[in-house]
Amino acid sequence: MGFTLDCRRCDRLAGFLDEVGAQYPEYHARPVTSFGNEGSRFLIVGLAPGMHGANRTGRPFTGDYAGNLLYGTLYRHGFATSPEPLDADGNANSNLRLVDCRIANAVRCLPPQNKPLPVEIKTCNGYLADELSMLPKAVLALGTIAHQAVLGALKLRKADYAFSHGARHGLPNGIELFDSYHCSRYNTQTRRLTSDMFDSVIASIASHLGKV
């Protein structure tokens, strides 16, 4: 589909970003591009940018609690060069690099109340299809919406691949799809997802890719 930072295909999301940009002129407040090298064997798919996270910094999972857990875990397993997504000034850490890993979102614009509409997920799905066309060996879906967005982008039946934390699905194109609850502050505070649970999923992916 040819992603661009000027994408305004979803009227509601584009209008909301205009409002957020006016309220926070120092924020990125635009669609957020993927982070990491194209062709990486490991693709992580989240839901959407957070208001004061990626929507502020312009980098997926950077600036909020979810990013701290994600990048810290990726670093422990050799998928990132630093556990710190932010620098001392609170901006995206320019020294952080992903190693054979790339991060994208099912929806690339901040949605109101962090809840994209089904039509917005569908409209953005072509961008995710572009990511998946590079045939990563492992895809991690963070939450049900990301899981279903991956299946939709690959034109697979959702009923054939049920989301469950810790599940893994061998897909027809050779991709191994791994599932995890989203690493959000809410999920960790309620203990729905612990750091050990999340670490276990990333460890399984590292093993699948032959990193351990």
Residue frames as qw, qx, qy, qz and C-alpha x, y, z in Angstrom:
[[0.000, 0.882, 0.471, 0.000, 0.00, 0.00, 0.00],
 [0.439, 0.462, -0.055, 0.769, 2.96, 2.33, 0.36],
 [0.432, -0.731, -0.433, 0.303, 2.80, 3.71, 3.91],
 [0.289, 0.524, -0.033, 0.800, 3.32, 7.43, 4.35],
 [0.234, -0.268, -0.557, 0.751, 3.42, 9.64, 7.43],
 [0.237, 0.093, -0.065, -0.965, 0.85, 11.83, 5.66],
 [0.203, -0.282, -0.902, -0.255, -1.77, 9.06, 5.53],
 [0.319, 0.062, 0.346, -0.880, -5.28, 10.39, 6.25],
 [0.320, -0.101, -0.824, -0.456, -7.36, 7.46, 5.03],
 [0.331, -0.521, -0.771, 0.155, -9.41, 7.30, 8.24],
 [0.048, -0.706, -0.155, -0.689, -11.32, 10.54, 8.76],
 [0.649, -0.731, -0.162, -0.134, -11.95, 10.00, 12.47],
 [0.813, -0.312, -0.016, 0.491, -8.32, 9.19, 13.25],
 [0.454, 0.376, 0.121, 0.798, -6.95, 12.01, 11.08],
 [0.223, -0.774, -0.165, -0.569, -9.25, 14.53, 12.75],
 [0.753, -0.645, -0.116, 0.066, -8.31, 13.25, 16.21],
 [0.747, -0.068, 0.019, 0.662, -4.60, 13.56, 15.44],
 [0.182, 0.619, 0.136, 0.752, -5.19, 17.14, 14.31],
 [0.502, -0.788, -0.124, -0.334, -6.77, 17.89, 17.70],
 [0.847, -0.434, -0.030, 0.306, -3.99, 16.14, 19.62],
 [0.632, 0.244, 0.072, 0.732, -1.33, 17.93, 17.58],
 [0.042, -0.742, -0.098, -0.662, -2.90, 21.28, 18.39],
 [0.676, -0.716, -0.056, -0.166, -3.08, 20.41, 22.09],
 [0.733, -0.502, 0.323, 0.327, 0.46, 19.00, 22.19],
 [0.516, 0.829, -0.170, -0.131, 2.43, 20.78, 19.44],
 [0.095, -0.682, 0.725, 0.037, 5.66, 19.08, 20.50],
 [0.738, -0.020, 0.662, -0.129, 4.18, 15.61, 19.91],
 [0.202, -0.073, 0.813, 0.541, 4.68, 13.52, 16.75],
 [0.452, 0.460, 0.444, -0.622, 0.86, 13.31, 16.39],
 [0.533, 0.463, -0.460, -0.538, 0.97, 11.59, 12.99],
 [0.982, 0.050, -0.136, -0.122, 0.84, 8.00, 11.79],
 [0.453, -0.681, 0.573, 0.044, 3.69, 5.99, 13.30],
 [0.666, 0.492, -0.534, -0.173, 6.00, 4.02, 11.04],
 [0.966, -0.196, -0.151, 0.077, 7.44, 0.61, 11.90],
 [0.202, -0.845, 0.492, -0.057, 10.73, 0.37, 13.77],
 [0.699, -0.274, 0.646, 0.140, 13.53, -2.04, 12.83],
 [0.012, 0.400, -0.685, -0.609, 15.02, -3.33, 9.62],
 [0.805, 0.293, -0.078, -0.509, 12.82, -4.63, 6.83],
 [0.739, 0.330, -0.585, -0.055, 13.35, -8.33, 6.26],
 [0.201, -0.435, 0.742, -0.469, 13.95, -9.10, 9.94],
 [0.364, -0.067, -0.921, -0.121, 13.00, -12.63, 10.92],
 [0.198, -0.450, -0.754, 0.436, 10.98, -11.46, 13.95],
 [0.121, -0.420, -0.260, -0.861, 7.98, -9.12, 13.58],
 [0.076, -0.352, -0.724, 0.588, 6.07, -7.79, 16.59],
 [0.139, -0.475, -0.492, -0.716, 2.55, -6.48, 16.03],
 [0.026, -0.227, -0.605, 0.763, 0.93, -4.24, 18.63],
 [0.196, 0.696, 0.673, -0.155, -2.46, -2.54, 18.66],
 [0.246, 0.857, 0.218, 0.397, -1.93, 1.20, 18.07],
 [0.347, 0.362, -0.336, 0.797, 0.23, 4.10, 19.27],
 [0.380, -0.625, -0.580, 0.359, -0.38, 5.30, 22.83],
 [0.021, 0.968, 0.214, 0.127, -1.25, 8.93, 23.50],
 [0.222, -0.921, 0.321, 0.006, 1.91, 9.77, 25.45],
 [0.759, -0.247, 0.530, 0.287, 4.01, 6.95, 24.05],
 [0.531, 0.149, 0.580, 0.600, 4.50, 6.40, 20.33],
 [0.189, 0.857, 0.424, 0.224, 2.13, 9.24, 19.50],
 [0.266, -0.936, 0.097, 0.210, 4.56, 11.54, 21.33],
 [0.469, -0.574, 0.537, 0.403, 7.89, 10.07, 20.26],
 [0.589, 0.597, -0.327, -0.434, 7.05, 8.72, 16.79],
 [0.286, 0.350, -0.892, -0.023, 8.49, 5.27, 17.56],
 [0.763, -0.288, -0.469, -0.339, 6.37, 2.19, 18.40],
 [0.813, -0.456, -0.338, 0.131, 6.23, 1.31, 22.10],
 [0.525, 0.144, -0.241, 0.804, 8.42, 4.25, 23.11],
 [0.085, -0.377, 0.131, -0.913, 7.49, 6.53, 25.96],
 [0.712, -0.378, 0.030, -0.591, 5.07, 4.42, 28.01],
 [0.610, -0.420, 0.634, -0.220, 5.19, 1.44, 30.36],
 [0.933, 0.270, 0.219, -0.097, 4.49, -1.13, 27.64],
 [0.592, 0.724, -0.312, 0.168, 7.67, -0.09, 25.87],
 [0.227, -0.690, 0.630, -0.276, 9.75, -0.43, 29.01],
 [0.790, -0.136, 0.572, -0.175, 8.67, -4.04, 29.41],
 [0.853, 0.510, 0.104, -0.027, 8.92, -4.82, 25.70],
 [0.457, 0.775, -0.390, 0.198, 12.37, -3.37, 25.03],
 [0.378, -0.617, 0.638, -0.263, 13.76, -4.65, 28.31],
 [0.858, -0.005, 0.499, -0.124, 12.67, -8.17, 27.42],
 [0.768, 0.637, -0.041, 0.063, 13.91, -7.90, 23.84],
 [0.108, 0.818, -0.529, 0.198, 17.30, -6.77, 25.15],
 [0.616, -0.424, 0.634, -0.197, 17.59, -9.77, 27.49],
 [0.843, 0.185, 0.505, 0.010, 17.06, -12.12, 24.56],
 [0.474, -0.230, 0.508, 0.681, 19.39, -10.39, 22.12],
 [0.344, 0.649, 0.602, 0.314, 16.76, -8.65, 19.98],
 [0.024, 0.973, 0.101, 0.208, 17.71, -5.09, 21.03],
 [0.588, 0.377, -0.343, 0.628, 20.96, -3.27, 21.73],
 [0.002, 0.221, -0.459, 0.860, 19.59, -1.47, 24.80],
 [0.151, -0.479, -0.851, 0.152, 16.80, -2.02, 27.32],
 [0.042, -0.556, -0.300, 0.774, 16.13, 1.74, 27.40],
 [0.392, 0.633, 0.583, 0.324, 13.64, 3.04, 24.82],
 [0.016, 0.981, 0.136, 0.135, 14.16, 6.66, 25.94],
 [0.553, 0.348, -0.301, 0.694, 17.24, 8.83, 26.36],
 [0.329, -0.274, -0.518, 0.741, 17.98, 11.10, 29.31],
 [0.147, 0.081, -0.032, -0.985, 15.80, 13.85, 27.80],
 [0.520, 0.310, 0.630, -0.486, 12.77, 11.58, 27.44],
 [0.567, 0.546, -0.297, -0.540, 13.06, 11.28, 23.67],
 [0.984, 0.171, -0.007, -0.054, 13.40, 8.10, 21.62],
 [0.603, -0.578, 0.457, 0.307, 16.81, 6.59, 22.33],
 [0.557, 0.733, -0.291, -0.262, 18.80, 7.17, 19.14],
 [0.002, 0.545, -0.838, 0.004, 21.33, 4.54, 20.21],
 [0.658, 0.035, 0.688, -0.305, 18.72, 1.78, 20.44],
 [0.422, 0.334, -0.647, -0.540, 18.70, -0.67, 17.56],
 [0.892, -0.016, 0.300, -0.339, 16.65, -3.79, 17.04],
 [0.100, -0.452, 0.854, 0.236, 18.50, -6.97, 16.09],
 [0.145, -0.069, -0.924, -0.347, 16.74, -9.14, 13.48],
 [0.021, -0.554, -0.759, 0.342, 13.48, -7.71, 14.82],
 [0.041, -0.256, -0.291, -0.921, 10.88, -5.18, 13.66],
 [0.052, 0.426, 0.716, -0.551, 7.90, -3.62, 15.44],
 [0.146, -0.256, -0.473, -0.830, 4.64, -2.54, 13.80],
 [0.316, 0.186, 0.597, -0.713, 1.06, -1.87, 14.87],
 [0.285, 0.465, 0.829, 0.124, -2.29, -3.10, 13.60],
 [0.130, 0.921, 0.336, 0.145, -3.37, 0.57, 13.47],
 [0.618, 0.169, -0.085, 0.763, -0.75, 3.24, 12.89],
 [0.071, -0.547, 0.003, -0.834, -2.64, 6.23, 14.27],
 [0.017, 0.038, 0.709, -0.704, -3.61, 7.02, 17.83],
 [0.289, -0.486, -0.688, -0.455, -7.31, 6.15, 18.26],
 [0.380, -0.529, 0.164, -0.741, -9.60, 7.96, 20.70],
 [0.745, -0.410, 0.344, -0.397, -9.63, 6.13, 24.06],
 [0.161, -0.438, 0.875, 0.130, -7.15, 3.62, 22.58],
 [0.587, 0.268, 0.743, -0.177, -10.02, 1.90, 20.76],
 [0.114, 0.251, -0.578, -0.768, -9.80, 1.73, 16.96],
 [0.741, 0.271, 0.216, -0.575, -12.98, 0.95, 15.08],
 [0.779, 0.083, 0.606, 0.141, -13.20, -2.26, 13.02],
 [0.601, 0.771, 0.177, 0.110, -13.26, -0.23, 9.80],
 [0.011, -0.922, 0.387, -0.002, -10.06, 1.54, 10.86],
 [0.620, -0.377, 0.679, 0.110, -8.32, -1.76, 11.55],
 [0.750, 0.410, 0.501, 0.136, -9.44, -2.98, 8.14],
 [0.374, 0.927, -0.025, 0.028, -8.33, 0.22, 6.40],
 [0.158, -0.824, 0.544, 0.009, -4.86, -0.03, 7.96],
 [0.890, -0.142, 0.434, -0.012, -4.56, -3.76, 7.32],
 [0.769, 0.621, -0.032, 0.151, -2.85, -3.32, 3.97],
 [0.059, 0.834, -0.488, 0.251, 0.17, -1.78, 5.69],
 [0.645, -0.412, 0.618, -0.179, 0.42, -4.84, 7.91],
 [0.915, 0.325, 0.241, -0.008, 0.08, -7.06, 4.85],
 [0.473, 0.803, -0.317, 0.179, 3.11, -5.28, 3.40],
 [0.299, -0.669, 0.635, -0.244, 5.07, -6.12, 6.55],
 [0.798, -0.106, 0.571, -0.161, 4.03, -9.75, 6.39],
 [0.803, 0.591, -0.040, -0.068, 4.86, -10.01, 2.70],
 [0.184, 0.752, -0.616, 0.143, 8.52, -9.93, 3.76],
 [0.901, -0.074, -0.419, -0.088, 7.84, -13.35, 5.34],
 [0.200, -0.626, 0.623, -0.424, 9.28, -13.08, 8.84],
 [0.448, 0.064, -0.891, 0.044, 9.90, -16.45, 10.46],
 [0.279, -0.431, -0.755, 0.407, 8.14, -15.47, 13.70],
 [0.158, -0.529, -0.179, -0.814, 5.34, -12.99, 14.38],
 [0.200, -0.272, -0.739, 0.583, 4.31, -11.97, 17.88],
 [0.226, -0.603, -0.434, -0.630, 0.75, -10.68, 18.21],
 [0.118, -0.022, -0.593, 0.797, 0.24, -8.56, 21.32],
 [0.391, 0.262, 0.456, -0.755, -3.43, -9.05, 22.09],
 [0.545, 0.403, 0.733, -0.059, -6.49, -10.32, 20.28],
 [0.419, 0.847, 0.098, -0.311, -6.86, -7.38, 17.89],
 [0.029, 0.707, -0.630, -0.319, -3.26, -7.68, 16.71],
 [0.431, -0.064, 0.897, 0.071, -3.71, -11.44, 16.35],
 [0.537, 0.592, 0.587, -0.129, -6.82, -11.02, 14.22],
 [0.270, 0.873, -0.172, -0.366, -5.21, -8.24, 12.18],
 [0.179, -0.482, 0.802, 0.304, -2.35, -10.60, 11.28],
 [0.456, 0.234, 0.858, 0.039, -4.80, -13.27, 10.17],
 [0.431, 0.790, 0.327, -0.288, -6.79, -10.72, 8.19],
 [0.108, 0.801, -0.426, -0.406, -3.69, -9.44, 6.44],
 [0.145, -0.304, 0.908, 0.248, -2.83, -13.01, 5.46],
 [0.646, 0.068, -0.335, -0.683, -6.45, -13.75, 4.44],
 [0.300, 0.010, -0.941, 0.153, -6.72, -16.60, 6.92],
 [0.546, -0.561, -0.472, -0.407, -9.88, -17.63, 8.78],
 [0.190, -0.571, 0.479, -0.639, -9.89, -16.29, 12.34],
 [0.870, -0.270, 0.109, -0.399, -11.86, -19.33, 13.50],
 [0.922, 0.207, -0.295, 0.145, -8.95, -21.58, 12.56],
 [0.548, 0.228, -0.419, 0.687, -6.44, -19.82, 14.84],
 [0.447, -0.817, -0.336, -0.142, -7.83, -18.88, 18.24],
 [0.141, 0.695, -0.395, 0.584, -5.97, -16.31, 20.31],
 [0.809, -0.558, -0.183, 0.016, -4.60, -17.52, 23.63],
 [0.138, -0.881, 0.447, -0.077, -1.68, -16.23, 25.66],
 [0.455, -0.474, 0.750, 0.078, 1.35, -18.42, 25.03],
 [0.826, 0.358, 0.429, -0.068, -0.19, -20.10, 21.99],
 [0.073, -0.516, 0.582, 0.625, 1.72, -20.60, 18.77],
 [0.749, 0.491, 0.359, -0.263, 0.28, -21.32, 15.36],
 [0.406, -0.182, 0.653, 0.613, 2.06, -22.67, 12.30],
 [0.475, 0.642, 0.129, -0.588, 0.64, -20.71, 9.37],
 [0.858, 0.402, 0.315, 0.060, 0.43, -22.02, 5.79],
 [0.471, 0.846, -0.175, 0.176, 3.09, -19.61, 4.50],
 [0.751, 0.154, -0.422, 0.483, 5.68, -20.88, 6.99],
 [0.083, -0.572, 0.303, -0.757, 5.28, -18.06, 9.51],
 [0.457, -0.327, -0.768, 0.308, 5.02, -19.12, 13.15],
 [0.240, -0.651, -0.106, -0.712, 2.48, -16.90, 14.93],
 [0.396, -0.162, -0.710, 0.560, 3.00, -16.45, 18.67],
 [0.305, -0.745, -0.358, -0.473, 0.37, -14.91, 20.96],
 [0.371, -0.137, -0.567, 0.723, 0.79, -12.84, 24.11],
 [0.135, -0.871, -0.444, 0.161, -1.40, -10.61, 26.16],
 [0.298, 0.813, -0.027, 0.500, -0.50, -7.00, 25.45],
 [0.613, -0.116, -0.416, 0.662, 2.33, -5.73, 27.67],
 [0.119, -0.724, -0.142, -0.665, 0.27, -2.75, 28.85],
 [0.036, -0.319, 0.592, -0.739, 0.44, -1.28, 32.33],
 [0.718, -0.182, 0.098, -0.664, -3.15, -2.38, 32.95],
 [0.912, 0.072, -0.382, -0.130, -2.41, -6.02, 32.13],
 [0.546, 0.249, -0.626, 0.498, 0.70, -6.09, 34.28],
 [0.216, -0.330, 0.436, -0.809, -0.87, -4.25, 37.22],
 [0.811, -0.128, 0.075, -0.566, -3.78, -6.68, 37.26],
 [0.410, -0.385, 0.826, 0.020, -1.30, -9.58, 36.93],
 [0.849, 0.429, 0.174, -0.255, -3.03, -10.80, 33.81],
 [0.777, 0.511, -0.210, 0.302, 0.46, -10.62, 32.34],
 [0.613, -0.728, 0.170, 0.257, 3.56, -10.90, 34.49],
 [0.154, 0.810, -0.516, -0.232, 7.09, -10.09, 33.36],
 [0.400, -0.277, 0.870, 0.076, 7.92, -13.80, 33.66],
 [0.653, 0.464, 0.584, -0.132, 4.98, -14.73, 31.43],
 [0.452, 0.866, -0.076, -0.200, 6.08, -12.24, 28.82],
 [0.127, -0.685, 0.698, 0.163, 9.70, -13.30, 29.07],
 [0.613, -0.011, 0.790, -0.002, 8.65, -16.90, 28.46],
 [0.656, 0.673, 0.321, -0.114, 6.98, -15.97, 25.16],
 [0.268, 0.886, -0.357, -0.124, 10.01, -14.03, 23.91],
 [0.380, -0.483, 0.787, 0.063, 12.25, -16.91, 25.00],
 [0.724, 0.275, 0.632, -0.039, 10.15, -19.29, 22.89],
 [0.548, 0.831, 0.034, -0.084, 10.58, -17.04, 19.88],
 [0.045, -0.800, 0.591, 0.094, 14.33, -16.79, 20.45],
 [0.570, -0.192, 0.798, 0.030, 14.49, -20.58, 20.59],
 [0.709, 0.550, 0.431, -0.093, 12.39, -20.89, 17.43],
 [0.431, 0.887, -0.163, -0.015, 14.82, -18.59, 15.61],
 [0.895, 0.131, -0.207, 0.372, 17.84, -20.49, 16.90],
 [0.064, 0.818, -0.267, 0.505, 19.14, -17.67, 19.11],
 [0.495, -0.573, 0.551, -0.351, 19.56, -19.96, 22.16]]
